[in-house]
Every structure is written in C-alpha cells, then in structure tokens.
C-alpha cells in the first residue's frame, strides 16, 4: 500500500509534503509530485500537510481521481527506484496523462 498524489497538486507543487517525508520518497515532476510506491513506508506524514488536499491513502483516492494511482506507479517505470528524491531533483518529466492536461489550479493561493 502507498499514498497517492492526485490532480490538486498539478501546477501547484507546494512541497510541504516533501519536507515532512522521513524517507525522501516524493519525487518532483515538471508539473506534479509523485510518491514512489516501493519507497513509501505508509507513515502518512505527507497527507495532513498538503495545502491543496492532493494526497490520499491508496484505498481512499476519490473516484474522480482513481487513475492517479496508476499515474503515480507508472511514473517510476522509466525512473526506477533511485533511493531518494532529494539527490535527483526535478525529473523534468511527468506521466503522459498529467503532461497532456491544460494548466490546472491557477486560482490556488498558498
């Protein structure tokens, strides 16, 4: 089981969750953040600090964003398991479905 970052994070990337993650498993894409499903220890530290409520436990992802579980998993197909997001920095890419979306969350104030 793992946590999943859904649509509200796209084009926001506040990174409060990154600061809270004790195992450095939240990776940065060009437009969104992604939680590595094999590196996440299911501690839940990321969820309450997300200012846009984009992080959900895998079984609790709202139906409207159910595909984001797959997006998060698929994001790491090419990337693999680098063993820590901080040393990698922005990967410069996103899941193709995320990359294809029009600009999101332009009215979000953090």
Secondary structure, DSSP 8 states (H G I E B T S, - for coil): --EEE-GGGTTT---HHHHH-TT--EEE-SS-EEE-TTT-----TTGGG-TT--EEEGGG--GGGTHHHHHHHHHHHHH---S-STTT-B-S---HHHHTS----TT---
